[in-house]
Amino acid sequence: MAATTTRLIPRLLLYATLCAWGSFTALRQMGLARNLLVRLNWLGRIVPNYRFFGPTPSMHDLHILVRDKLSGGRVGRWRELDVAQERRPVHTLWAPHRRVEKGLLDAAREMAVIRRRNAETRQWRTTIAYLALLNIATFGVPHDSDARQTQFAIARAAAYEQGVEPEILFVSAFHDLDAGPGASEIPARRRGE
């Protein structure tokens, strides 16, 4: 009987510790244990906070739209740039295409933030986010053979909330698709330049 009790006590202590740790973790995720964890500073270091990936969850979907201006001055319809691939089981292990998706959505998000913070249009055009989106709009989508210029836009929508109206967050200027007849191609840089 004494041997059983001596093995049972450490096991019960382990279970109690894990239950307390799990409870504090759940309370921390809900924001209910904040004051207690501030007072017990050492406890705040061992109780995980799993919100570091997304402290503010995404509420909307961002869409990148592209349209062309044709040679007669007509403007084409907006087309959504679809960079997502259909998910396959192999993507749980290997999905290099997700970098492009993530990069474009990050650029769209950054462009929307830049637009909100700064009304100076000249500064937008020099940001990496703008240039990345312009590069995709120019070279990453097929264009009509009559297209002379292209333009991109960023729209926000709530796919699962039908009551939320889509909103245009940013619209770029039109940019030339090619410099015209006789334009010389930029020579490739030599190694070491």
N, C-alpha and C positions, 0 to 999 in steps of 0.2 A: 504494500500500500504506500509506503514512504517513497519507494523508487518511482512509482507512478506519479505521485504528487510533485516530486522534484523535476520530472520531465514535463509535467503539465504547466507549471508556473512560468517557465521561460517561453513556452509556446503561447500561453495566454497573454503574456507581456508583449510578445512580438505582434500578435493579432491586434491588441489594443493600440499599439504604436502605429501600425499600418492603417487601422481604422481612423485614428485621430489625424494622421497625415493626409489620408484621402478626404476626410471631411474638411480640413483646412484648405486643401487644394480646391475642392468644389466651392467652398464659401469665397475663396479668393477670386475665382473666375466670375462669380456673381457680384463681386464688389462688396460683400457683406462683412468680410473679415479684415478690411483695410485698417481700421483703428486698432484692432488687437495686434495685427502684424507690425504696425508702426511702433507700438509700445514694446513689443517683444522683438526687437530688431534681429536677433539671431534666428528667430523662427521664420522671419521673412526671407532669409537666405536659403532655407531648406525647403520651403513650400513653393513649388513651381508655379509660374505664371505662364500659361500656354497661349496667351494672347499676343505674344511678341510678333507673330506672323501677320496678324491683322487686328490691331487694336480697334479700328473702325471698320466694320464689315462693309463690303461693297453693296450698295443699294441699287445701283443702276448698271446697265450695260452700255459700253461705248461702242459706237459704230463709226468706221471710217468710210466716207463717201467720196467718189471721184466722178467728175464730169469733164467733157471736152467742149472746146469752142471750135466749130468747123470753119472752113475757109470762107464761107459766105457770111460769117458773123453769127450764124445760128448757134445756140447753145444746146448741147445734148442733155439727156436726162441724167439724174444722179444714179450711180450704181454703187452698191455696197461692195467694199473690198473684203472679200472673204478669205482670210488666211488660215482659218482653222481646218484641220484635217479630221476626217471621221475617226473616232477612237477605235483602236483595235487592241486585242489582248496583249500584243507585244509592246504596246506603249506603256504598260505598267513597268517595264524594265528599261526600255530604250525609246526615247522620244525627243530626238534633237530638233525636230520642227517646232517644238514648244518655245524654243528660244526666240524664234522670229515672231511668233504670236505675242509672247510676253513683251518683247522689245517694242513692237508696234503699239500695243495697248499702253505701255508705259509712256511712250512718246506722245500718244494722244492725250493721256491724262496730264502729262506735264504741259502740253500746249494749252489745254483748257485752263490750267492754273496760271500760266504765264499771261494768257489773255485777260484773265480776271484781275491780275495784279498790275498790269502795265498796259496803258492805252497807246503807247508809242509803237506804231506799226513797224518802223524800220528795225527795231530791236528784235521783233519776233522772227524776222527772216534770217537772222544770224544764229539762232539757237539750234542746238543739235536736234532737238525734237522736231522743229519745223523742217530742217533739211532732211531728216530721216523720212518723214512723211511725204515730203516732196519727191524724194528719190523713189519711193514706192509708187506714188501716183504717176510719176513720169515713166519709169522703167519696169515697174512690177505688174502692170496691168495691160491688157491689149487695148489699143486705141483704134478708132476708125481711121481708114486710110486718108480721109479728108480732114482729120483733126490737125489743128495748128497749135492749140494751147490746151493746157489742162489745169484743173483746179481741184482742191480737196477740201473736205469739211469734216468736222467731228460732231456727231450727234449723240445725245444721251437719251436712253429709253429705259423703262422698267418693263421687262418682258413679261413678268408674271403678275403685274398689277395693271390691269386694263384701264383703270381710271387715271393713270398718270400719262399725260401727253408727252410725246417726244419733244426734245428741245435741241436746237442747234447751238452748240457751244462756241464753234469757231469756223470761219470760212476764210480760206486763203485767197490771195489774188490769183489771177490767171498767169500761168508761166508757159513760155514757149516750149514746144516739144522738140523742135530742132531749130538751129540758127538760120535755116534757110539755105537757098542754093549757093554753092561756092564756099560754104563755111568749112574751114579746115578742121580736121580732127586734132585734138590735143595729143602731141606725141607722148609716148610712154617714157617715164623717167628711167634714166640709167641707174644701175645699182650704185649705191653710195651717195646719190644726190639728195 
